[in-house]
Structures are given as C-alpha cells and as structure tokens.
Amino acid sequence: MAGALGEYDEARQLLEDGLEILRPLGDQIGVMLYLHTLGGDVRVLGYREYSRKLLQEGLKLAEAHDYPMGEARAQGDLGALA
C-alpha cells in the first residue's frame, strides 16, 4: 500500500520486514509475492541490481510452484529493467 501511495522507502522497509517473517515460516508463495512487490518498488528507487536479484528469485519460486501469474509478473518487471 505504501508503494502505491508513492512512499517507496517505507514500503521497502515493510516488505523487507515481511520477508524476514515469511522465509522461516516456509510460505513460498508469500515470499514470491513479497519479492515481486519489493523488486518493483526498489526499481523505482533506482536500485536496479537489487531489483533484478529479487525478481529473479521470485521468478524461480513461481516456476518451482507452477504459478504462471507469478512468472508473468516477474518476467514483465524484469523486462522493465532491460
């Protein structure tokens, strides 16, 4: 929500905090969704390599869990980095 309001720094912190919670819980789909959102937000902030890393990790999770919508989202965001 913060990212949608243009508050990308706040969104980044909230998403990074959320990832720290989700990873140990094993919620792979939740992690994937957070990675995609965080990857898009940090791209807007100019952190292109960090964005690429997050989006590629999210893409791998989407592929591993046969989640086509996640694959498409990650590929689209990665394309925006090209």
SULHUQUI-V834202 format. One record per residue. N is the residue number from 1. PSI is psi as a letter, one per 30 degrees, with the letter a starting at -180 (999 if undefined). D_CENTER is the distance of its C-alpha to the mean C-alpha in whole Angstrom. Layout:
n=N psi=PSI d_center=D_CENTER
n=N psi=PSI d_center=D_CENTER
This chain:
n=1 psi=e d_center=14
n=2 psi=e d_center=14
n=3 psi=e d_center=12
n=4 psi=f d_center=14
n=5 psi=g d_center=17
n=6 psi=g d_center=16
n=7 psi=i d_center=16
n=8 psi=e d_center=13
n=9 psi=e d_center=14
n=10 psi=e d_center=15
n=11 psi=e d_center=11
n=12 psi=e d_center=10
n=13 psi=e d_center=13
n=14 psi=e d_center=12
n=15 psi=e d_center=9
n=16 psi=e d_center=10
n=17 psi=e d_center=13
n=18 psi=e d_center=11
n=19 psi=e d_center=10
n=20 psi=e d_center=13
n=21 psi=e d_center=15
n=22 psi=e d_center=13
n=23 psi=e d_center=13
n=24 psi=f d_center=17
n=25 psi=f d_center=17
n=26 psi=g d_center=16
n=27 psi=i d_center=14
n=28 psi=e d_center=12
n=29 psi=e d_center=11
n=30 psi=e d_center=10
n=31 psi=e d_center=8
n=32 psi=e d_center=6
n=33 psi=e d_center=6
n=34 psi=e d_center=5
n=35 psi=e d_center=2
n=36 psi=e d_center=2
n=37 psi=e d_center=4
n=38 psi=e d_center=4
n=39 psi=e d_center=4
n=40 psi=e d_center=6
n=41 psi=e d_center=8
n=42 psi=f d_center=9
n=43 psi=e d_center=10
n=44 psi=e d_center=12
n=45 psi=f d_center=14
n=46 psi=g d_center=15
n=47 psi=i d_center=13
n=48 psi=e d_center=13
n=49 psi=e d_center=13
n=50 psi=e d_center=10
n=51 psi=e d_center=8
n=52 psi=e d_center=9
n=53 psi=e d_center=9
n=54 psi=e d_center=6
n=55 psi=e d_center=6
n=56 psi=e d_center=9
n=57 psi=e d_center=8
n=58 psi=e d_center=6
n=59 psi=e d_center=9
n=60 psi=e d_center=12
n=61 psi=e d_center=11
n=62 psi=e d_center=11
n=63 psi=e d_center=14
n=64 psi=f d_center=16
n=65 psi=g d_center=16
n=66 psi=h d_center=17
n=67 psi=i d_center=14
n=68 psi=e d_center=15
n=69 psi=e d_center=13
n=70 psi=e d_center=10
n=71 psi=e d_center=12
n=72 psi=e d_center=13
n=73 psi=e d_center=10
n=74 psi=e d_center=8
n=75 psi=e d_center=11
n=76 psi=e d_center=12
n=77 psi=e d_center=9
n=78 psi=e d_center=11
n=79 psi=e d_center=14
n=80 psi=f d_center=14
n=81 psi=f d_center=13
n=82 psi=999 d_center=17
